């Protein structure tokens, strides 16, 4: 909250005028540019720009610290980045391997960024994860600029700090899932929309459409959640005529469709024989993937080939985001944000149509409410880290609403909004901190300091200037202490696998993806037959039955990749130039571990879950006949695909059965493989070596 505007007296300061463009003479040369960077807008307080730079530098340092402890993080995407660094075709399509057998089950925009980083810096953990850190710092800066535009520097700093310290944001801006890029692009779209509203500009709204289009190429339909209220804000509040607002809305929609559609059109028009199989689909169609597995299937739970759905991913309902599994990721300041949103809209109720602050509430408030309801009620696959999409909206509303209420602290709406928002943050922070044993002292400090600050908000106009500063500082500290503690825990620990969560383990949580991912059979940190913490065997997600979690050849499981030994790497690398794929494995994670170890193409049979019909048995047999594949990694729990129980293809099971009946098994440093160059004869004996040999 802006503690620099007390001169207006006990009646409260008048709302700050909207920033204007400076007409000062620009100083040329490097020294002048550095001075402008440090000084910022001349109309800002002297502390504004240094504080922003400090926030950005602190965010970068915090996010980079201990970054490479997570290794490959999600090996599924790291393997695709490795493939893209070796093959431009793999880069374009987002293939899992450089020989282009199958793509990841998302569009490739986030892979493009990581693969280019690997081309520049080489294949290593830093090259994979650093782009996400930079995206996080950029998102904080863009959010600050968007909020500051109409609510001032203090509001922008508060919003940026809230985003930077949101636990799930800290996690995902240090991880290589597509969510980091998605959040940055959606935040940029909101920034461009606010600029479009201010100027009544079609060009700015077209830019918003471009950002959203690339958001679609990052994570398909999830980006649609923010579009309705960005469009509503422009259509209602843009400072231009109704005709130009309609034209601008159509132009923005067209920009979105063109930016999102060019890649989709190429993929759908290129013959299937000339491109990789579209992972996650059952018909080799990106449109099916978009509207099925990654689209409506996420809403209604009907996801063919999925490893879960419905209650397998947690109970749905309005309380979902606040439960023991998800609450500590994102919900710390959601009650505060909702209170301040309501108060802000009430305080702007009689403003003219073009009121810019109300337009900002429409943008960020709509983003929050639509996304919150969708995540609460969706019956398909749902992971805790999805909630990072809420973080910019929560942060923006806290910064905007706090400044709005602070400016109106002399009247009942402003004072009660500040008190209620502060009290809600303290009480809910106390509840969330109480769900873990790691912060017993902190939870009581948050409660007492926060409630004292909430009471102080009711009597602000009676306090001296120093007293108001103390109250506002106490409110901010109480609200951010819990998220900051969770974030410190997050950066202190490694996170690997497909399902990860921020912060410490919580009592009563689902246990899906604490530090290191799921623990259990085939999961890092677990032991065979052990369910993840806080989960009985009956709670294992649907389609992930016992015996289906261990990956091929000990090289990983369904949700994480293993690390091959030097002996395995040496064996697979021998005569690698003679093969299109040095090995194949059921499931993308099993293949990813081998590929990242060897830096050579490994075919992921059946895609992520082993449930895609790629390749079919006939296609695989032809690859073997052509000498394209050297080894097939055997499953630790017995050969077989995972797709049948969830309606997916049984091709992987057919392939592994055929291989086990017709080819020689070899043991390489304790891991079992089938040598596809050594068929068995009619008696079941190896034609060149014994049926079971050690390499």
C-alpha positions as CSV (number, residue, x, y, z in Angstrom):
1,X,0.0,0.0,0.0
2,X,1.3,3.5,-0.8
3,X,2.5,5.0,2.4
4,X,3.8,8.1,0.5
5,X,0.4,9.8,0.1
6,X,-0.6,11.0,3.6
7,X,-0.4,14.7,3.0
8,X,-4.1,14.9,2.1
9,X,-4.9,14.6,5.8
10,X,-7.4,12.4,7.7
11,X,-10.1,12.6,5.1
12,X,-7.8,10.4,2.9
13,X,-5.9,11.4,-0.2
14,X,-7.7,11.9,-3.5
15,X,-7.1,9.3,-6.1
16,X,-3.8,9.8,-7.8
17,X,-4.1,11.2,-11.3
18,X,-3.4,8.8,-14.2
19,X,0.2,8.8,-15.3
20,X,1.0,10.9,-18.3
21,X,3.6,10.6,-20.9
22,X,6.7,12.7,-20.1
23,X,7.7,15.3,-22.6
24,X,11.1,15.8,-21.2
25,X,14.0,16.0,-23.5
26,X,15.7,12.6,-23.9
27,X,19.4,12.4,-23.2
28,X,21.3,10.5,-25.8
29,X,24.1,8.0,-25.1
30,X,24.6,5.0,-22.8
31,X,24.8,7.2,-19.7
32,X,21.5,8.9,-20.5
33,X,19.8,5.5,-21.1
34,X,21.1,4.2,-17.8
35,X,19.9,7.3,-16.0
36,X,16.4,6.9,-17.5
37,X,16.3,3.2,-16.6
38,X,17.1,4.1,-13.0
39,X,14.9,7.2,-12.8
40,X,11.8,5.9,-14.7
41,X,8.8,8.1,-15.2
42,X,9.5,11.6,-13.8
43,X,6.0,11.6,-12.4
44,X,6.8,8.6,-10.2
45,X,8.1,8.9,-6.6
46,X,11.9,8.8,-6.4
47,X,11.7,5.4,-4.8
48,X,9.6,3.8,-7.5
49,X,12.1,2.7,-10.1
50,X,14.8,1.6,-7.7
51,X,12.2,-0.5,-5.8
52,X,11.1,-2.1,-9.1
53,X,14.6,-3.0,-10.1
54,X,15.3,-4.4,-6.6
55,X,12.1,-6.5,-6.9
56,X,13.2,-7.9,-10.3
57,X,16.7,-8.6,-9.2
58,X,15.6,-10.2,-6.0
59,X,13.1,-12.4,-7.9
60,X,15.8,-13.5,-10.3
61,X,18.2,-14.3,-7.5
62,X,15.6,-16.2,-5.6
63,X,14.4,-18.2,-8.6
64,X,17.9,-19.0,-9.8
65,X,19.1,-20.2,-6.4
66,X,19.5,-24.0,-6.2
67,X,17.9,-24.2,-9.7
68,X,19.9,-27.2,-11.1
69,X,19.1,-29.4,-8.0
70,X,16.0,-30.5,-9.9
71,X,18.1,-32.0,-12.7
72,X,16.0,-32.7,-15.8
73,X,12.8,-31.7,-13.8
74,X,10.1,-33.1,-16.0
75,X,12.1,-35.5,-18.2
76,X,9.2,-35.8,-20.6
77,X,9.7,-32.2,-21.8
78,X,13.5,-32.2,-21.3
79,X,13.8,-35.1,-23.8
80,X,11.7,-33.2,-26.3
81,X,14.0,-30.1,-25.8
82,X,17.0,-32.4,-26.4
83,X,15.3,-33.7,-29.6
84,X,14.5,-30.2,-30.8
85,X,18.1,-29.2,-30.3
86,X,19.2,-32.0,-32.6
87,X,16.5,-31.8,-35.3
88,X,14.6,-28.8,-36.7
89,X,11.7,-31.1,-37.6
90,X,11.5,-32.3,-34.0
91,X,11.7,-28.7,-32.9
92,X,8.8,-27.6,-35.1
93,X,6.5,-30.5,-34.1
94,X,7.6,-30.9,-30.5
95,X,8.7,-34.5,-31.0
96,X,9.8,-36.6,-28.1
97,X,12.8,-37.8,-30.1
98,X,15.0,-36.5,-32.9
99,X,13.9,-39.3,-35.2
100,X,10.3,-38.0,-34.9
101,X,8.3,-41.1,-33.8
102,X,5.7,-39.2,-31.7
103,X,5.2,-35.7,-30.2
104,X,4.5,-34.6,-26.7
105,X,0.9,-34.3,-25.8
106,X,0.9,-30.5,-25.9
107,X,1.6,-28.0,-28.7
108,X,5.3,-27.1,-28.9
109,X,5.7,-23.4,-28.0
110,X,7.4,-24.1,-24.7
111,X,9.6,-26.7,-26.3
112,X,10.8,-24.2,-28.9
113,X,12.2,-22.0,-26.1
114,X,13.9,-24.8,-24.2
115,X,15.3,-26.4,-27.4
116,X,16.8,-23.1,-28.6
117,X,18.3,-22.7,-25.1
118,X,19.9,-26.2,-25.4
119,X,21.2,-25.4,-28.8
120,X,22.9,-22.3,-27.3
121,X,24.1,-23.6,-24.0
122,X,24.3,-27.4,-24.5
123,X,22.2,-30.1,-22.9
124,X,22.2,-29.5,-19.2
125,X,19.8,-28.7,-16.4
126,X,20.5,-25.0,-16.4
127,X,19.8,-24.7,-20.1
128,X,16.5,-26.5,-19.6
129,X,15.3,-24.5,-16.6
130,X,16.8,-21.0,-17.0
131,X,14.2,-19.9,-19.6
132,X,11.4,-20.5,-17.1
133,X,13.2,-18.4,-14.5
134,X,13.4,-15.5,-17.0
135,X,9.8,-16.0,-17.9
136,X,8.9,-15.6,-14.2
137,X,10.9,-12.4,-13.8
138,X,9.3,-11.0,-16.9
139,X,5.8,-11.9,-15.7
140,X,6.5,-10.0,-12.4
141,X,7.7,-7.0,-14.4
142,X,4.7,-7.1,-16.8
143,X,2.2,-7.4,-14.0
144,X,3.9,-4.5,-12.1
145,X,3.6,-2.3,-15.2
146,X,0.0,-3.3,-15.8
147,X,-1.1,-2.5,-12.3
148,X,1.0,0.6,-11.9
149,X,-0.5,2.1,-15.0
150,X,-3.8,3.1,-13.2
151,X,-3.1,2.4,-9.5
152,X,0.4,3.7,-8.9
153,X,3.8,2.5,-8.2
154,X,3.1,1.1,-4.7
155,X,0.2,-1.0,-6.0
156,X,2.4,-2.3,-8.8
157,X,5.1,-3.3,-6.4
158,X,2.7,-5.1,-4.1
159,X,1.2,-7.0,-7.0
160,X,4.6,-8.0,-8.3
161,X,5.8,-9.1,-4.9
162,X,2.6,-11.2,-4.4
163,X,3.2,-13.0,-7.7
164,X,6.9,-13.5,-7.0
165,X,6.2,-15.1,-3.7
166,X,3.2,-17.3,-4.6
167,X,4.4,-20.8,-3.9
168,X,3.0,-22.5,-7.0
169,X,4.5,-19.6,-9.2
170,X,7.9,-20.1,-7.5
171,X,7.6,-23.8,-8.4
172,X,6.6,-23.4,-12.0
173,X,8.9,-20.6,-12.8
174,X,11.7,-23.0,-11.9
175,X,10.3,-26.0,-13.7
176,X,10.0,-27.0,-17.4
177,X,6.3,-27.6,-17.8
178,X,4.5,-25.3,-20.3
179,X,2.8,-23.4,-17.5
180,X,5.5,-20.8,-17.1
181,X,5.3,-19.6,-20.7
182,X,1.5,-19.8,-20.5
183,X,1.3,-17.5,-17.5
184,X,3.7,-15.0,-19.1
185,X,1.7,-14.9,-22.3
186,X,-1.6,-14.5,-20.6
187,X,-0.2,-11.7,-18.4
188,X,1.2,-10.0,-21.5
189,X,-2.3,-10.3,-23.1
190,X,-3.8,-8.6,-20.0
191,X,-1.2,-5.8,-20.3
192,X,-2.0,-5.3,-24.0
193,X,-5.7,-5.2,-23.2
194,X,-5.3,-2.5,-20.6
195,X,-3.3,-0.5,-23.1
196,X,-6.0,-1.1,-25.7
197,X,-8.7,0.1,-23.4
198,X,-6.8,3.2,-22.5
199,X,-6.2,4.3,-26.1
200,X,-9.3,2.8,-27.7
201,X,-6.7,1.1,-29.9
202,X,-7.3,-1.8,-32.2
203,X,-3.6,-2.4,-32.7
204,X,-3.1,-3.0,-29.0
205,X,-6.0,-5.4,-28.8
206,X,-4.6,-7.2,-31.9
207,X,-1.4,-7.6,-29.9
208,X,-3.4,-9.1,-27.1
209,X,-4.8,-11.6,-29.5
210,X,-1.3,-12.5,-30.7
211,X,-0.2,-13.2,-27.2
212,X,-3.2,-15.4,-26.6
213,X,-2.6,-17.2,-29.8
214,X,0.9,-18.2,-28.7
215,X,-0.7,-19.1,-25.4
216,X,-2.8,-21.6,-27.3
217,X,0.3,-23.0,-28.9
218,X,1.6,-23.4,-25.4
219,X,-1.2,-25.3,-23.7
220,X,-4.2,-25.3,-26.1
221,X,-7.6,-24.4,-24.6
222,X,-6.6,-23.3,-21.2
223,X,-5.8,-19.9,-22.6
224,X,-9.5,-19.5,-23.5
225,X,-10.4,-19.1,-19.8
226,X,-9.1,-15.5,-19.7
227,X,-10.4,-14.4,-23.1
228,X,-14.0,-13.6,-22.3
229,X,-13.2,-10.9,-19.8
230,X,-10.4,-9.4,-21.7
231,X,-12.8,-9.0,-24.6
232,X,-15.5,-7.7,-22.3
233,X,-13.2,-5.0,-20.9
234,X,-12.3,-3.8,-24.3
235,X,-15.8,-3.9,-25.7
236,X,-17.3,-2.1,-22.7
237,X,-14.6,0.4,-21.6
238,X,-12.4,1.2,-24.5
239,X,-12.1,4.9,-25.0
240,X,-13.6,5.0,-28.5
241,X,-16.9,4.6,-30.4
242,X,-19.0,1.4,-30.3
243,X,-18.2,0.8,-34.0
244,X,-14.5,0.9,-33.4
245,X,-14.9,-1.3,-30.3
246,X,-16.7,-3.9,-32.3
247,X,-14.1,-3.7,-35.1
248,X,-11.3,-4.0,-32.6
249,X,-12.9,-7.0,-30.9
250,X,-13.2,-8.8,-34.3
251,X,-9.6,-7.9,-35.2
252,X,-8.3,-9.2,-31.8
253,X,-10.2,-12.5,-32.3
254,X,-8.8,-12.8,-35.8
255,X,-5.3,-12.2,-34.6
256,X,-5.8,-15.0,-32.0
257,X,-7.1,-17.4,-34.6
258,X,-4.3,-16.7,-37.1
259,X,-1.6,-16.9,-34.4
260,X,-2.9,-20.1,-33.0
261,X,-4.0,-21.6,-36.3
262,X,-1.1,-21.5,-38.6
263,X,0.8,-24.3,-36.8
264,X,-2.4,-26.3,-36.4
265,X,-3.1,-26.0,-40.1
266,X,0.3,-27.2,-41.1
267,X,0.1,-30.2,-38.8
268,X,-3.3,-31.2,-40.0
269,X,-2.5,-30.7,-43.7
270,X,0.9,-32.5,-43.8
271,X,0.4,-36.2,-44.6
272,X,0.7,-38.4,-41.6
273,X,3.6,-40.3,-43.2
274,X,5.6,-37.2,-43.3
275,X,5.3,-36.1,-39.7
276,X,5.5,-37.6,-36.2
277,X,2.4,-39.1,-34.6
278,X,0.4,-36.6,-32.5
279,X,1.0,-37.8,-28.9
280,X,-2.1,-37.9,-26.7
281,X,-4.5,-38.5,-29.5
282,X,-6.0,-41.8,-30.6
283,X,-6.4,-40.8,-34.3
284,X,-3.1,-39.0,-35.0
285,X,-5.0,-35.6,-35.0
286,X,-4.0,-32.5,-33.2
287,X,-7.7,-31.3,-33.3
288,X,-8.7,-34.5,-31.5
289,X,-6.0,-33.9,-28.9
290,X,-7.1,-30.3,-28.5
291,X,-10.8,-30.8,-28.1
292,X,-10.6,-34.3,-26.5
293,X,-7.8,-35.3,-24.2
294,X,-6.6,-31.7,-23.6
295,X,-10.1,-30.1,-24.0
296,X,-13.5,-31.3,-23.1
297,X,-12.0,-34.4,-21.5
298,X,-10.4,-32.3,-18.8
299,X,-13.9,-30.8,-18.0
300,X,-16.0,-34.0,-18.1
301,X,-13.4,-36.6,-17.2
302,X,-13.8,-38.6,-20.4
303,X,-10.2,-38.7,-21.5
304,X,-9.4,-41.7,-23.6
305,X,-6.0,-43.1,-22.7
306,X,-5.8,-41.0,-19.6
307,X,-4.2,-42.2,-16.3
308,X,-6.9,-40.6,-14.2
309,X,-10.2,-38.7,-14.1
310,X,-13.0,-37.9,-11.8
311,X,-12.3,-38.6,-8.1
312,X,-8.9,-40.1,-9.2
313,X,-7.7,-36.5,-9.2
314,X,-9.5,-35.3,-6.1
315,X,-13.0,-34.3,-5.2
316,X,-14.5,-31.5,-7.3
317,X,-16.4,-28.6,-5.8
318,X,-16.0,-25.0,-4.8
319,X,-13.7,-25.9,-1.9
320,X,-11.2,-27.8,-4.0
321,X,-8.7,-24.9,-4.4
322,X,-8.7,-24.5,-0.6
323,X,-8.3,-28.2,0.4
324,X,-5.3,-29.7,2.1
325,X,-3.6,-30.7,-1.2
326,X,-4.0,-27.5,-3.1
327,X,-4.6,-24.7,-0.6
328,X,-1.0,-24.1,0.2
329,X,-0.1,-23.8,-3.5
330,X,-2.2,-20.8,-4.4
331,X,-5.1,-19.9,-2.0
332,X,-3.3,-17.8,0.6
333,X,-4.6,-14.5,-0.7
334,X,-7.6,-15.6,-2.7
335,X,-10.1,-14.5,0.0
336,X,-8.3,-11.2,0.3
337,X,-8.4,-10.7,-3.5
338,X,-12.1,-11.4,-3.7
339,X,-12.9,-9.0,-0.9
340,X,-10.8,-6.3,-2.5
341,X,-12.4,-7.0,-5.9
342,X,-15.9,-6.5,-4.5
343,X,-14.8,-3.3,-2.7
344,X,-13.1,-1.9,-5.8
345,X,-16.1,-2.5,-8.0
346,X,-18.4,-0.9,-5.4
347,X,-16.1,2.1,-5.2
348,X,-16.0,2.5,-8.9
349,X,-19.8,1.8,-9.3
350,X,-20.8,5.3,-10.5
351,X,-17.7,5.9,-12.7
352,X,-18.2,6.6,-16.4
353,X,-18.1,3.8,-19.0
354,X,-14.5,4.4,-19.8
355,X,-13.3,4.3,-16.2
356,X,-9.9,2.6,-16.5
357,X,-9.7,1.2,-13.0
358,X,-13.0,-0.5,-13.4
359,X,-11.8,-2.0,-16.7
360,X,-8.8,-3.4,-14.9
361,X,-11.1,-5.0,-12.3
362,X,-13.1,-6.6,-15.2
363,X,-9.9,-8.0,-16.7
364,X,-8.4,-9.4,-13.5
365,X,-11.6,-10.2,-11.7
366,X,-13.0,-12.1,-14.6
367,X,-9.7,-14.0,-15.0
368,X,-9.8,-15.0,-11.4
369,X,-13.4,-16.1,-11.1
370,X,-13.7,-18.0,-14.4
371,X,-10.4,-19.9,-13.8
372,X,-11.2,-20.6,-10.2
373,X,-14.6,-22.0,-11.1
374,X,-13.2,-24.1,-13.9
375,X,-10.4,-25.6,-11.7
376,X,-12.9,-26.3,-8.9
377,X,-15.4,-28.2,-11.0
378,X,-13.4,-29.9,-13.8
379,X,-13.7,-33.7,-13.5
380,X,-10.7,-34.7,-15.7
381,X,-7.0,-34.7,-15.0
382,X,-6.2,-32.0,-12.5
383,X,-2.8,-31.3,-11.0
384,X,-2.0,-28.9,-8.2
385,X,0.4,-26.9,-10.3
386,X,-2.3,-25.9,-12.8
387,X,-3.3,-23.3,-10.2
388,X,-0.3,-21.2,-11.2
389,X,-2.7,-19.7,-13.8
390,X,-4.6,-18.0,-10.9
391,X,-1.5,-16.3,-9.6
392,X,-1.3,-13.1,-11.7
393,X,-5.0,-12.4,-11.2
394,X,-4.8,-12.8,-7.4
395,X,-1.6,-10.7,-7.3
396,X,-3.1,-7.9,-9.4
397,X,-6.4,-7.7,-7.4
398,X,-4.5,-7.5,-4.1
399,X,-2.3,-4.7,-5.4
400,X,-5.2,-2.8,-7.1
401,X,-7.8,-3.4,-4.5
402,X,-5.5,-2.5,-1.6
403,X,-4.6,0.9,-3.3
404,X,-8.2,1.6,-4.0
405,X,-9.4,0.9,-0.5
406,X,-6.4,2.8,1.0
407,X,-7.3,5.9,-1.0
408,X,-10.9,5.6,0.4
409,X,-9.9,4.6,4.0
410,X,-11.8,7.5,5.4
411,X,-15.2,6.0,4.4
412,X,-16.8,2.8,5.6
413,X,-16.2,0.8,2.4
414,X,-12.5,1.5,2.2
415,X,-11.9,1.0,5.9
416,X,-13.9,-2.2,6.2
417,X,-12.4,-3.5,3.0
418,X,-8.9,-3.0,4.3
419,X,-9.7,-4.6,7.7
420,X,-11.6,-7.6,6.2
421,X,-8.9,-8.2,3.6
422,X,-6.1,-8.1,6.2
423,X,-8.0,-10.2,8.6
424,X,-8.9,-12.8,5.9
425,X,-5.2,-13.1,5.0
426,X,-4.2,-13.6,8.6
427,X,-6.9,-16.2,9.4
428,X,-6.5,-18.2,6.2
429,X,-2.7,-18.0,6.5
430,X,-3.0,-19.4,10.0
431,X,-5.1,-22.3,8.8
432,X,-2.7,-23.1,5.9
433,X,0.4,-22.9,8.1
434,X,-1.4,-25.2,10.6
435,X,-1.6,-28.0,8.0
436,X,2.1,-28.6,8.3
437,X,4.4,-29.0,11.3
438,X,7.2,-26.9,9.9
439,X,5.9,-23.4,10.7
440,X,4.3,-23.7,14.2
441,X,5.8,-20.4,15.4
442,X,5.2,-18.5,12.2
443,X,1.5,-19.4,12.1
444,X,0.9,-17.7,15.5
445,X,2.9,-14.6,14.5
446,X,0.8,-14.3,11.3
447,X,-2.4,-14.6,13.2
448,X,-1.6,-12.1,15.9
449,X,0.2,-9.5,13.7
450,X,-2.5,-9.8,11.0
451,X,-5.4,-9.4,13.3
452,X,-3.8,-6.5,15.0
453,X,-3.2,-4.9,11.6
454,X,-6.8,-5.6,10.7
455,X,-8.0,-3.7,13.8
456,X,-5.6,-0.9,13.0
457,X,-7.1,-0.6,9.5
458,X,-10.5,0.4,11.1
459,X,-8.9,3.4,12.9
460,X,-6.4,4.5,10.4
461,X,-7.7,8.1,10.2
462,X,-7.0,8.5,13.9
463,X,-3.5,7.3,13.8
464,X,-0.4,9.5,13.2
465,X,1.5,9.1,10.0
466,X,4.1,6.7,11.6
467,X,1.2,4.6,12.9
468,X,-0.4,4.2,9.6
469,X,2.9,3.1,8.1
470,X,3.4,0.5,10.8
471,X,-0.2,-0.8,10.3
472,X,0.2,-1.1,6.5
473,X,3.7,-2.8,6.9
474,X,2.3,-5.2,9.4
475,X,-0.6,-6.1,7.1
476,X,1.7,-6.8,4.2
477,X,4.1,-8.8,6.3
478,X,1.3,-11.0,7.7
479,X,-0.2,-11.6,4.3
480,X,3.1,-12.5,2.6
481,X,4.9,-14.4,5.5
482,X,3.1,-17.7,4.8
483,X,3.6,-17.8,1.0
484,X,7.2,-16.7,1.5
485,X,7.9,-19.6,3.9
486,X,6.4,-22.1,1.5
487,X,8.4,-20.5,-1.3
488,X,11.7,-20.8,0.7
489,X,10.9,-24.5,1.2
490,X,10.2,-24.9,-2.5
491,X,13.5,-23.4,-3.7
492,X,15.4,-25.5,-1.1
493,X,14.2,-28.8,-2.6
494,X,14.6,-30.7,-5.8
495,X,11.4,-31.3,-7.9
496,X,11.3,-34.0,-10.6
497,X,8.6,-35.9,-12.4
498,X,5.3,-35.1,-14.0
499,X,3.5,-34.1,-10.9
500,X,5.1,-31.7,-8.5
501,X,3.9,-29.4,-5.7
502,X,5.4,-26.4,-3.8
503,X,6.1,-26.2,-0.1
504,X,6.3,-28.9,2.5
505,X,4.2,-32.0,2.9
506,X,0.8,-31.2,4.5
507,X,-1.4,-33.2,6.8
508,X,-4.4,-34.6,5.1
509,X,-3.0,-33.7,1.6
510,X,-3.4,-36.1,-1.3
511,X,0.3,-36.5,-1.5
512,X,0.4,-36.3,-5.2
513,X,3.6,-34.7,-6.1
514,X,5.4,-33.4,-3.0
515,X,9.1,-32.6,-3.6
516,X,10.4,-35.0,-6.1
517,X,7.0,-36.1,-7.5
518,X,4.7,-38.9,-6.5
519,X,6.2,-41.4,-4.1
520,X,5.4,-45.0,-4.4
521,X,6.0,-47.9,-6.8
522,X,8.1,-46.6,-9.6
523,X,8.1,-43.1,-8.1
524,X,11.2,-41.2,-6.8
525,X,11.7,-41.6,-3.1
526,X,9.3,-44.5,-2.8
527,X,9.6,-48.2,-2.6
528,X,7.8,-50.9,-4.6
529,X,4.3,-51.5,-3.5
530,X,4.2,-48.3,-1.4
531,X,1.4,-45.8,-2.1
532,X,2.2,-42.1,-2.2
533,X,2.1,-40.3,1.2
534,X,-1.4,-39.6,2.4
535,X,-2.9,-42.0,-0.2
536,X,-4.0,-45.6,0.2
537,X,-3.8,-48.0,-2.7
538,X,-7.5,-47.4,-3.3
539,X,-6.7,-43.7,-4.0
540,X,-4.2,-44.3,-6.7
541,X,-5.6,-42.4,-9.8
542,X,-7.9,-44.4,-12.1
543,X,-6.0,-46.2,-14.8
544,X,-2.8,-46.3,-12.6
545,X,-3.3,-49.7,-11.0
546,X,-0.6,-51.6,-9.1
547,X,1.9,-53.0,-11.4
548,X,1.4,-50.2,-14.0
549,X,3.6,-47.6,-12.5
550,X,7.1,-49.1,-13.1
551,X,8.7,-48.0,-16.3
552,X,10.7,-50.0,-18.8
553,X,13.9,-51.6,-17.9
554,X,14.2,-49.8,-14.6
555,X,14.6,-46.6,-16.6
556,X,11.7,-44.8,-14.9
557,X,8.0,-45.0,-14.3
558,X,4.8,-43.5,-15.6
559,X,5.4,-40.2,-14.0
560,X,9.2,-39.8,-13.8
561,X,12.3,-41.0,-15.7
562,X,15.1,-43.0,-14.3
563,X,18.8,-42.4,-14.9
564,X,20.5,-45.1,-17.0
565,X,23.9,-46.5,-15.8
566,X,27.1,-45.9,-17.7
567,X,26.9,-49.5,-18.9
568,X,23.5,-49.0,-20.3
569,X,24.5,-45.8,-22.0
570,X,27.6,-47.5,-23.5
571,X,25.6,-50.5,-24.8
572,X,22.9,-48.3,-26.4
573,X,25.5,-46.0,-27.9
574,X,27.4,-48.8,-29.6
575,X,26.9,-48.6,-33.4
576,X,24.2,-45.9,-32.8
577,X,24.7,-44.5,-36.3
578,X,23.4,-47.8,-37.7
579,X,19.9,-47.3,-36.1
580,X,17.1,-44.7,-36.4
581,X,16.3,-45.4,-32.7
582,X,18.9,-46.9,-30.4
583,X,16.1,-48.2,-28.2
584,X,12.4,-48.2,-27.7
585,X,10.4,-48.2,-24.4
586,X,6.8,-48.2,-23.4
587,X,5.8,-44.7,-22.2
588,X,7.5,-41.4,-22.7
589,X,9.1,-41.2,-19.3
590,X,10.9,-44.5,-19.7
591,X,12.1,-43.5,-23.1
592,X,13.1,-40.0,-21.8
593,X,15.5,-41.4,-19.2
594,X,17.4,-43.4,-21.9
595,X,17.4,-40.6,-24.4
596,X,18.7,-38.0,-21.9
597,X,21.4,-40.4,-20.8
598,X,22.6,-41.3,-24.3
599,X,21.6,-38.1,-26.2
600,X,20.4,-40.4,-28.9
601,X,16.8,-41.0,-30.2
602,X,14.7,-43.4,-28.2
603,X,11.2,-44.3,-29.4
604,X,8.4,-43.7,-26.8
605,X,5.9,-46.5,-27.6
606,X,2.4,-45.4,-27.0
607,X,3.4,-41.8,-26.0
608,X,3.2,-40.5,-22.4
609,X,0.9,-43.2,-21.0
610,X,1.7,-46.0,-23.4
611,X,-1.9,-45.8,-24.5
612,X,-1.5,-44.1,-28.0
613,X,-1.7,-46.4,-31.0
614,X,1.8,-45.3,-32.1
615,X,3.3,-47.4,-33.5
616,X,0.9,-50.2,-34.3
617,X,2.3,-53.7,-34.1
618,X,2.5,-53.9,-37.8
619,X,4.5,-50.6,-38.0
620,X,6.8,-51.8,-35.2
621,X,7.4,-55.1,-37.0
622,X,8.4,-53.2,-40.1
623,X,10.8,-50.9,-38.2
624,X,12.4,-54.1,-36.8
625,X,12.6,-55.7,-40.2
626,X,14.2,-52.6,-41.6
627,X,16.8,-52.6,-38.8
628,X,15.7,-49.2,-37.4
629,X,15.5,-50.1,-33.7
630,X,18.3,-51.9,-31.7
631,X,16.8,-52.6,-28.3
632,X,13.4,-52.6,-26.5
633,X,13.5,-51.8,-22.8
634,X,11.6,-54.4,-20.8
635,X,9.1,-53.3,-18.2
636,X,10.0,-53.8,-14.5
637,X,6.5,-55.1,-13.8
638,X,6.2,-57.3,-16.8
639,X,5.8,-56.3,-20.5
640,X,2.6,-54.6,-21.4
641,X,0.9,-51.3,-22.3
642,X,-1.0,-49.1,-19.9
643,X,-3.7,-48.0,-22.1
644,X,-6.3,-50.7,-22.0
645,X,-7.8,-49.8,-18.6
646,X,-8.5,-46.2,-19.7
647,X,-9.9,-46.9,-23.2
648,X,-6.7,-46.3,-25.0
649,X,-4.9,-48.4,-27.6
650,X,-3.5,-51.8,-26.6
651,X,-0.8,-51.6,-29.3
652,X,2.0,-51.2,-26.8
653,X,0.9,-54.5,-25.1
654,X,0.8,-56.3,-28.4
655,X,4.2,-55.0,-29.3
656,X,5.8,-56.0,-26.0
657,X,4.2,-59.5,-26.2
658,X,5.4,-60.0,-29.7
659,X,9.0,-58.9,-28.8
660,X,9.2,-61.1,-25.7
661,X,8.1,-64.2,-27.7
662,X,10.5,-63.6,-30.6
663,X,13.7,-61.8,-29.5
664,X,16.6,-62.4,-27.2
665,X,16.6,-60.8,-23.7
666,X,19.8,-59.4,-22.4
667,X,20.7,-58.0,-19.0
668,X,22.7,-54.8,-19.0
669,X,23.8,-53.8,-15.5
670,X,20.7,-55.2,-13.9
671,X,18.3,-53.8,-16.5
672,X,16.5,-56.0,-19.0
673,X,16.4,-55.3,-22.7
674,X,15.4,-57.2,-25.8
675,X,17.9,-57.2,-28.6
676,X,15.9,-56.7,-31.8
677,X,18.8,-57.7,-33.9
678,X,18.8,-61.2,-32.2
679,X,15.6,-63.1,-33.0
680,X,14.8,-66.5,-31.4
681,X,14.6,-69.6,-33.7
682,X,11.5,-71.8,-33.8
683,X,12.6,-73.7,-30.7
684,X,12.9,-70.5,-28.7
685,X,16.6,-70.4,-28.7
686,X,18.6,-67.4,-29.7
687,X,20.0,-67.5,-33.2
688,X,23.3,-65.9,-32.3
689,X,23.5,-65.7,-28.5
690,X,21.9,-67.4,-25.6
691,X,18.3,-66.4,-24.8
692,X,19.4,-64.7,-21.6
693,X,22.8,-63.0,-21.7
694,X,24.6,-60.4,-19.7
695,X,26.2,-57.4,-21.5
